[in-house]
Amino acid sequence: MSEKKPIITVKGLKTHFPVKGTKKVVRAVDGVDLVIYEGETLGVVGESGCGKTTLGKSILQLIRPTDGECIYEFEDGPQDLCKLNYKQLDKARREIQIVFQDPQSSLNPSFTVYQSMSDPLKKFGLKTKEERRKRVGDLLEEVNMQREYMDRYPSEFSGGQRQRIGIARALSINPKVIVCDEAVSALDVSIQAQVLNLMNNLKKEHNLTYIFISHDMSVIEYISDRIVVMYLGAVMEVADAETLYKKSLHPYTQALMSAIPVADIDHKKNRIFLEGDVPSPINVPSGCRFHTRCRYCQQICKEKEPEMKTYIEDGREHMVACHFSDEKFAENNEAEAE
């Protein structure tokens, strides 16, 4: 990308859920700062329960954040989505859409494809049935399906076809940003590749920005321009895909990388096994929230939360929240020089 233009800026975003019958809260998203640039695919990755889906829904305002800002760059100027009421959010709904994880439950089984896709078209401009049917047919063809499928029900399609319908529905009102929440995790591997290639093609054709949420590091590597690594509601590391996969600095990211399967039986990876379970988001550890499972843990890690540090190499920005990232950055450079 040339000059990077921010389209969404997240500042100190927190989404906490009260625990019934107590004064405690689940800190699902806990102080996230993030910039999403126009035209990029931002991958969000982490273990189950790390807060990545809640982050995506909080940006969309499907779940209202507890605190923080989510500034979207509208054509008439930036606005904080967190401060808009539900009626005012209609303006944002037109520009930010979502593709859900389960292609079956995201479609109403009682509605035909046309009925599922026509409501947003009716709400945002296409008043006549003829216009809506033409638009739905065009969208289906764009995702490599036949026009006549619009009069069929979701049960008549495979999982891959249903996800294509979900993508077509998200595209129906010409959004600028699409949040993809585990959009291919429910599909077979061969179908995953087809859907990912389709999404890449649609991104180029429509100049889309993707926030792609997944737990699959291979999928994230394939589709992402930049990657955010989350753990227990917070961001651990942010870098472009090439840098993250070659020179990851955070011990948590390194452990995730070591778990990626390799097809070559002669190539053995040094698997990093994380000890213990992920702590509860109700009782987040003091200091670095990863210290209970970190092989490099020292006293400072238990007492002080690390600040997000930024490194610039070859014009690329690499951000990491670790007390010992300076040493790891130096080690990477020495290894590359050798």
N, C-alpha and C positions, 0 to 999 in steps of 0.2 A: 504494500500500500504506500502511496505517496504521503501527502499531508493528511495526518489522521485527525478526523473531526469527531469529537465526542457526541454521542446521541443519547446516552443515559449515564448519569453520574450518581452513584450511590455513596452516601456519606453517613457513617455511624449507624447503619441500619440494624435495628434490633426487633426481633419478633419472639415474644415470650408468651407462653400459654400457662394460665393458672392451673395448679393441681387441686382438684376438687377436695374440699374439706381441710385444706392446709393453707398456709401463707406462702408456700413455695411455688416456684414457677419453673417450667421447662424452657430453658434458654436455647431454643431451636436455631435462631440466628442471633449472634451476639456481638454486634459492633463491626459490621462489614463495610469496608471502604473499597469502591470499585469504579472503574471507568470503562464503559463499553463504547467502542468506536464504530462509526458508521461503516457498513459494508464488511465487517469482520464476522467470523464465527468464533465466539468465545466459548470454549469448553469449560464446564464446571464438573469436577470429578472429586470423588471421595467415597469412603465406605458408607454402607447403609446407615442412616441416622445422623449423618454429618450436617444436615441442614440444607443440602443443595436444592431439593424440591421446594422447601419452604422459602428459600431465597428467591427462586423463580416466581413463585406465586405472590410473594411480598412485593416484588418489583411490579407485577401486573395488578397489584391491589386486590387480588382474589382473596388474599389473607391480609388484613390490615396490620401493618407494622406497629409495634409498641412505641418505637422512637426512631429518629433519624430522618434522612431525606432521600428522595428518589427523584432526581431532576431529569425531566425529559425535554429534549430540544424540539419543541413545536416550531412550525414555520413562522409563527408570529411571536416567538420568543420562548425561553425556558420556563417551565412550571414544575413545582414540586407536586408529584402525583399524590403524595401522602396527605396533602392539604386540600385535595379536591373532594367534593361530596360525590355521591353515586351518580347523580345526574350529570355533573361536570365531567365525570370520568368517561362518559360516552365518547368524548372527543379522543381520549387516549385509547379506548377500546378499538377504534377504527385503525389506529396506527400500530398497536401491539396486540398480537394474537398468540395462541398457544396450540401446540399439538400434544395431546395427552399420551400417557404411557400405554394404557390398555386400549387398543383400537376397537375392542368389542364393547366395553362398558361406556366408552365416550360417545357412542352413537345410540340413539333411542331405538330399541328393537321394534317399536310400534310405528315408526316413521319410515317412509321410503327415503332414499338418498336425496331426492329432490326436496322433500319436506324438511330434512335436517339442514340442508344448505340454504333454503330459501329465506328463513327468518332473518338472518343478518343482512341479506340483500334487500329485503323489504324495509328493514329498519334504517339502512344507510343509503337509500336512494332509488333502487329499482322498483317502481311501484306496480308495473303491469306484469302479469303472469308470463306473457310472451318474452319479455326482456329477461325475466329471472330464469326461465327454462333455457334460453339461449346461453346465458352466462354460466349456468350449472353445466350444460353440455360442453361448453368451451373449456371449463376448468377440468372436467373429467378427462377430456382428450389431452390436456396439458400434463396430466399425471399418468398418461398412457393407459387410459381406460375408455370404454366405448360410451357414446352419448346415451344410448338406450338403457344403460345401467341405472340412470337416475330414477327409474320407476321400480327398482327392485329394493328389497329390504336387506338390512345388514347381515342377517343370517344366511343369505345367499352368496356371501363372499368369503374368501379366505382371509387370514389375518393380515397378509401383505396388502391385499386389495382394500381392506377396511382402513389400514393406515394411510394408503394413498388417498382415500376419501377424506380422512381427517386432515391431511395436508392440503387437499383441494379446498376444504371448508375454511381452513385458516387463511388461504390465499384469496378467498372470495371477495373481500372488501379492500384489496390492495394495501395490506399493511406494510410498514417499514421494518418492523422487528417481529420475529417469531421466537417464542420460547419453546424449545423442544424438550419436553420432560420425559427422559428415557424413551425416546420416540421409536427406537428399534429393539429394545430389550426383550419384547414379547415375541419377536419374530425369529424364524430360523436363520442360520448364518447366511445362507445363499440369498434369502429374501432381504436380509439386512443390507447386503452389498448393493442390491438394486435400489432400495429406498434411499440409501446414503448418496448414491450417484445421482438419483433423481433430485434430491435436495440440493446437491451442489450445482446441478444445472439450473434449477429454479432460482437459486441465489444469484447466479450470474445474469440470468434473463431479467429478473425483477429488482436487482440491486438491493437484496435483502440483507438484514443483519440477524444473525442467529445467536441465541443463548442456548447452547446445546448441553443439556444435563445428562450425565451418564456415570455409571460405576465401572464401565468397561474401558480400560486404558487403551486397548487397541482401536476401538471405535473413536475415542477422543483424539488419538494421534492422527487418525486418517482424516477427520473432518475439520479439526480446529486450526485456527490461525494463532490464537493465544489460549492459554490454559490457566484456570484458577483451581488450586488444590485446597479443599476445605476439610477441616477436622473439628468436630464438636462445636459447630456453629460459627467458626472463625476461619479466616483465610490464612493458610500457611505459606503458600508460594504462588507467584504469578510470573509467567514468562511465555515467550512465543514457543510454539510446539517443538521446534527443532532444538532450541536451547534447553528446554525442560527435559527432553528425553535423552540428551547427551550429557548435560551438566547440571542435573538437579542438585540443589543445595540442602534442602530440608530432609532430615532422616525419615520423615513420614513419606514424602514423595519417593525417596529412594526405595523404601520398602514396597510401595505400590508398583514401582517399575520392575522390581525383581520378581513380582508375581505374574508378569505377562508371559503367557505360554510361548515357547519357541518351537517352530516346526522342525528345525534341524536337530536330529537325535545326537549328532556329534558335538553339538554346541551346548554346554552345560552352563546355566546361569548360577551365580552365587545368590541363592534365595535368602532374603532377610526375613526372618520370622519375628513378628511382633508378639511380645509376651503379654498375657492378660487380655481382658476385654476392654472395649471402649467404655470409659467412665460415663456415668449417667449425666445427661444435660441438666438434671435438677441440681446435682452437686458437682459443678465443674471444678477440677483441681486448681489450686493456687499456682501462681507463676505461669510457666508455659503449660498449657492444657494437655500437651502431648508427653510431658515428662514421665508420667507413670508407665509408659511403654517404650521410652527412648533408650537406645543402647549407649548413647553418649551423655546421659543425664548427669549433671553435677549440681552442687548446692544452689547455685544462682538460678538454675532452671526451676527449682521448687519454690523459690521465693519471689522472683521478679518476672513479670510477663514481658517477653521480648518485643521490641519495637520492630515495625516493618522497615527493613533496610532496602535501599535501591542500588543496584549495580548496573553500570552501562558498559557493554562490550560490543564492539563493532556496530554501534548505533542502536543496539537492542537493549531494552529495559528488562531487568531481572529483579524481582522483588521477593524477599523472603523474611519470615519472622522466626529467627533463630539467634541465640546468643553467640553461637560459634560459626556463623555463616562467613565471616571474614577469612577464617582459617580454611574453610572448605572451598571458598572462591579461589584463594591462593593455590591450594592443592590442585584444583582443576586446571588452572593456568600452567602450573609446573608440569603436570602430566601431559598436557597438550604440547608444550615446548619440547619435551623429550621425544 
